[in-house]
Amino acid sequence: MIFSVNSSLTAIKAYGVKMGVHADNVANAQTEEYKKSRAVFKEGLRNDVQVEIEQVDTPGPTVAEITDGERKERELSNVELAEELPQTILTQRGLEVNLTTLKALDEMLGSVIDIVE
């Protein structure tokens, strides 16, 4: 049971980090040349969840503009809100599932303690 608690707690922390990555991406969606990041979950050695943050280096769309008679191209952010927002919802659901699991484990442990007493 302790392994389940550890797994749920580390998953909650990992989902919190992932939610922060989504928030950074959404906040910088209009920032020129911003490169989005993504959180990747990995299984740890002790049944825990670890998270690695990776930068996605794909180029953003470019926009041409003419200033002072000179044509310049600007690269926009590579964040796609149509991709980022559903992923944020999935991250929220993953967080909720692990919180529910932790609550169930807490209730089971309480029942075991009541039986022992």
C-alpha positions, 0 to 999 in steps of 0.5 A, a space after each residue: 500500500 505504501 508503494 501505491 501512496 508513493 506512486 500517487 504522490 509522485 504522479 500528483 507532483 508530476 501532473 503539477 509540473 506538467 500543468 505549469 508547462 502548459 500554463 507557460 506555453 499558453 502564456 507565451 503563445 503570442 511571444 515571438 520566437 518562443 519554443 514550447 515545452 512539453 513534460 514527459 513522464 518516466 517510470 522511476 526505480 521505486 515505482 514513482 513517477 518522474 517528469 522531464 521537461 523537453 523543449 520542442 524546437 520545431 519552427 513557428 510560422 513566419 510572418 513577412 512585414 515591410 518596415 522602412 522599405 525593407 522586407 523582414 520575416 519574423 518567426 512566431 511561437 510554435 505553440 498551437 492553442 488547439 493542441 495545448 488546451 485539450 492537453 491541459 484538460 487531460 492533465 487536469 483529469 490525470 491530477 484528479 484521478 490520482 487525488 481520488 486514488 490517494 483519497 481511497 488509499 487513505 480511507 482503506 488505511 483508516 479502515 485497517 487501523 479501525 479493525 486493528 484497534 
